Every structure is written in C-alpha cells, then in structure tokens.
C-alpha cells in the first residue's frame, strides 16, 4: 500500500541528506505549469527552505496559461521565479539550418527541451556564483513517463537529482495532495506543451494503463503490446552502446 | 598488448553490427579539428560508407585553425561537411540573462557543448527526414577524458554510440595511425577550444599520467591523488541520485 504521507516525508529526507552530504546550497527547477514540476518545487522547498529554490519559466511559443500556472506554483511555495524567454534563441538557432532544409517539423520538437536544459544549468551556474554555494538542477520525470521513454535525450532527462523517477503518475499526484499543490495544476491533463496534444494522445496509451502494466495488473493484449513497444523503442535513450576492447 | 590493427577492425565490426541490428542509416559526427572526432569520422566512414556519414563543424567564437583541421579530416575521408555557426545563437541565448547578472564567465563555458549537442541531434533529425532512414549521433569521448570527468553533462556526453569510450588517449592515437588520420590533427595537443588552455593545463595532470593510473603503473602520490580527486569530483556526472520508494 502506498503511504503518501510517509513517502513525502522520506523524499524530503532523501533530498536533505543528499544536499548536506555533498555540501550543496540550492536547487533550480524548471516550472512548466504541470504537476511534476509543481511537486518537485514543493519537495525542494520543504527540504531546502524557500530561499534556496529558484523556479524558472522558459516560454518558447508556449501557452500563456501554462506560465500563469507556473506563477501560481511559485507563489504558493513563495520562491523566486525567473522568466527566460527562449523564443529568440529558438529562431536564431533554426535560422542556421535554413540552407540545409525547409522541412524541419519533426526535427523541431526536441530543440526546446534541450534549450531548456541548457538554461537550467546556466541559471544554476549563475546562482552558484551569486550565492557562493553550489546550485543543482532538479529533475521532474516520473516512473510512468520514463518507462515509455516519454522524454528528450539530452533534454529534460539531464538533471542532478531525481526525486520522482520511481513514482508512477498516480503516486506523484498523491504526493502532490500531501504537499497541497494547487488543484488546478495537480489535476491538469499532462501535456508536453510542445505539440498541441496531451501526453496520452501522443503516446496512444493512458497513464492509467501504464500504471496497471507497471503493477502487473490485468490489461488487454493490445494495450500491453503498445506499452512494451514504446518501452522497447526507447531503450536506446537509456543504453548507449560502447565498444569494449577485445584484449 | 594493444593490437591497434585488430582493435580497429573490431570497432568497425561493432559499429556495422549495431547499425544493421537496429536498422540505422547513418551517423552524424561533430568534427572539432581534434584527434577523437577525426578517429570517429574515420571509423564511421569505414563502417557505414562515406555517403552515410555527415560531419558538422560548429564554430562559436572558435579558432579558425580548428575549422581548417576539421575540413582536412572531412576531405581525407571524403564526407559531406556542414558548417553551423553557433555564434548568433550563443549571444541571443546569453542576452536573456543580462537582467540577472553580468558575471557569467564561469557559467558560460558549458553553454557551447550543449548547443553543439542540440545541433548534432538536429542535423541527425533533418538527415533522417531527407534520407528516409535513421541517423544517429556518434560520441567521441575517450576513456582517459571520461575517467577524470572532462566533459560537459548534457553536452558532448550525450550521444548514441561510443566507439572510443574504453580506449585511452594513446590507444586512440594508435587507432588513428591505422586509419591514417592526418598527422597534424592526430598529434595536436588536446584542447576543448573553449578556454585558451590545453586539456592538460586545465586538468593539472597529463594524459600520460592518467593512462599510467588506469594501467596501474607507478605514479607519484601527488599525481595519484590529483587523478582520484578529479574522478571523485565528477562522479555526479555519472550517477544521478534517485529516490527509491520506501514500500
């Protein structure tokens, strides 16, 4: 049985211990307006104190409503929120490729998470200088997303601590309830904010079914195969082939 | 005993097999003008055919000579070489932070490898579209660099295949000799092209000594401790702490 109160307490202890053991000062969280980053913001604030957590919004052709929800999260936990607009950077980057091809629709989608990762590390580095102590980047991926490879290699998967990576979507929501994450954010349909689709529409499978799969509960053969295919097709994001010396 | 000819043959077989097994079409290599990317370019060309390898130069306030050396490598192995100038993107990116701080010297150094990683994946994605088959990003890190953490998390360490990761600097050079990498490139003092220092000046230890360490050869206590400290201080780049559920 998942005891959300107990797990919440333990995650906060885990974060505290890692920061103390490694003499770290603070954390940077990219706040998207979705539940995962809200829960991570809450956990970091409880573990480190609100003065040691920096939230970052990184709009890039994004929905204005998502930024408002991010502001709601920052306000709720009373942390500093920095806005870094990546739109100009994104278009400047893309312009360099205009002589190679015009067709970049599929290629485009992963640039933003990579620019966001670069931004979070840059903010962490700047604040490490200003505050005279090391700031690290907090990851927000959860177990359900990770299992089906729903993340960008070199993007949102690059981070320094993973508080939610072994918790399914429904477990993250329960943790969020304990931490009183604003309901509007906690129960919003998950979306990457990159396409105009929800995660579940893109994946072709529901988080409820992924969770059933992870818990060995009964599922239709079709759904099972769909999840296994997503997992298999994303293994290359986890396992990078290395040549081993023959002698 | 390291048999460079035999290892070269085996690396080429390893690359071929991975591409065939995973139905991949081609590889993208960021060519810096240094030995590692030159050796990887040679290996990929032998394994996949020159028509399936794309070289990319990504100057960003870089030395013009490095680009010339990259052109020499591309010419030698007769592959297509694309130039993506990242200077404008870099300055556009930095401009977004001008209201936070002026002091960004330390923070700046890691942006370029992250923009380069984003570029290589973008090129891979564009060519996958154009050529109707999957292109992946070839990594160029070697064992000596990796051991002392001499790479950027979320930057040059993000890739899809690692042909050199278990070979020391001198072994990479021997492979390069077999593959007839231009001497000017192969024997150049390694430098990241980011600072004005060579790698060895930055690390405070020579690759020769790192290699002795890795081979359990005799070293002064000071040098040994320096290498162990570099290794220990970079472990956070390899091991990301994850909260494990308590029940």
Interface residues (C-beta under 8 A of the other chain):
Chain A: X1 X2 X3 X6 X7 X10 X11 X14 X15 X18 X22 X82 X84 X85 X86 X88 X89 X92 X93 X95 X96 X97 X100 X101 X103 X104 X106 X107 X110 X111 X114 X115 X117 X118 X119 X121 X122 X123 X125 X126 X129 X130 X139 X153 X154 X158 X159 X160 X161 X162 X163 X164 X165 X166 X167 X171 X236 X240 X241 X242 X243 X244 X245 X246 X247
Chain B: X1 X2 X3 X6 X7 X10 X11 X14 X15 X18 X22 X82 X84 X85 X86 X88 X89 X92 X93 X95 X96 X97 X100 X101 X103 X104 X106 X107 X110 X111 X114 X115 X117 X118 X119 X121 X122 X123 X125 X126 X129 X130 X139 X153 X154 X158 X159 X160 X161 X162 X163 X164 X165 X166 X167 X171 X236 X240 X241 X242 X243 X244 X245 X246 X247
